């Protein structure tokens, strides 16, 4: 090893040791050089060019900061429910951001935006997996359909011939136009891969087997806001009543297009309970939110105010008026667009799908380990436990048996049974899974939970940010308890402090005045005219003129006037209305008294200043008490190395 290289290694080791050394201690607690410098560099002193001087000043501030936070812990403020809730919420926000970044939410946002620019008209062949039906039979059926399509069979013919779902057959497989978020994410992925006229490979979902076809595409239609009149079709309606409703719908339509007020027609004829009382107005909606036979006539309307010809759905006859067209944003640089997409992603299966893909990697990170156990005995034990057969174990399977583990956690049979019972009682799709398949799902769930709960082990910055947030909250709580609230509530102490220091609280020469702010210049002039006419009860005068007028009666020093123009030191002087910089309002002042001499402020007049100064006194006393409780020792040798 060369001498130069040896010296470099030695210097690096010394630097590492020095950074790990403590720059000061308070009581039995210590602050390292690294921690102190990190805090200092995060809070630079504006305009300070002498770094050593700034470091020295910051050292005193940081000592006081650590003492105050320690005081909060001593007072157990960290155990208060409000603190715990805020701490938990902040940690969740940070953790969610980390997981979202891992799940590549930026790519998901971009994908949604790009897909949202077009709508796809979709049809499907669907073989539902029905209870009691052999799954092999469904597979054979869908494969026959796919083979027939490849041989040239018309898609509608294939829908009729192979689909076993009644609704699919009735609608000829037509799903209407879809866009992003219309269908489950897995379906959307299959459909957006297709070119116009193409059909997909066989796709298996939890519902059954699908073949999708892209019938046509169009530029994104966006959303629509409409008002409707619904003539509901009674169950078991006769041919005569159906004809009557059709004729009535046509009559209402002609009344509407000939100028009859649509809201009046809604009130008179519509029996849609959800909208009849609000002029027939529906919430805005996009494609895929309603059945195609309802959406298509609406999306065919071109202009606001257009009224669709009466059309029939399973609900009855609809006469619909277009109120607004809400286009899809085509500006990816718009932060509102990105934020809206992100919120939608986080609320839907898309994010869950992306996170689920991360679990395999998390298993390795969390050091997942499957423990050996007898699967046959495990299944017997599980079935018995779910059937509420009361026993503590079965052969080698007992409640405390470990099924699998992570770096810092073991998962037992007792925990598994609790989960399995909850799944069974929920009667969700998971409840239909084979026990060993459900166990795999359970492993994935527990891995996700473990990774989320132990993120600090893999992202040290999360721990640091959470600590900073918590300490800031604790500091606020401690200051409020020992300084701010204490000063405000200690009237005796405030008055005593005022009596000793009253010569500090004085009025400089100035005026007393009524200050008036009016929403417009014309209104300000009107108030001035009323003042000139004579003031008996000026508050009553102002309230009568306009409730939006703001006014106050105060004393002002000459260098603290609420207006910028030069005034005359004369009782009765009224300034010109002056436009305020933050809005279109106007302010003027009316002088009611002159104060030519310096005068001592009364306690009530000085209370704000007295409180502020008294807080500083309380804070210094508090810090001195803390320094006695936690003596400060500065490590001069380490301090001398800080530059």
DACORJO-V711899 format. One line per field, one symbol per residue. phi: phi as a letter, one per 20 degrees, with the letter a starting at -180 (. if undefined). A space follows every 10 residues. Layout:
phi->???
This chain:
phi->.fffffffff fffffffffe feebccmedc cfffffffff ffcfefmede ffffffffgf ffffffffff ffffemffef gfffffffff ffffffffff ffflffffff ffgffffbdc edcbecdfee gnefffffff ffffffffff eoffffffgf fdfddfffff elmfemfccf mfdggffgff ffeeegnede ffcedferdc cdcefacbfg emdcdcccdd dfeffmffff ffffffffgf ffgffffeof fffffffedf degfcgecmm fefgbdfnec fgfefgffff fdcgnfcffg cdcfeqeddc deebddfffd dfefffgfff fgffgfedfg fffffffefg ffgffelfbe efbfffffff ffgfffemfe beacledcge feebbcgcbd ddfgfffgff fffffflefg feffgfffff ffffffffff fffdggfdcg ffffffffff fffffgffff fecfffffee ffffffffff dgffdcefga bdbedccdfc fgfffffgff fffpddcfff gffffafefd bbdbdcffec ffceffdefb fnfcfffdfe febefccbcd fdbdcedfcf ffgffeggff gfffffffff fffffffffc geceefffgf eec
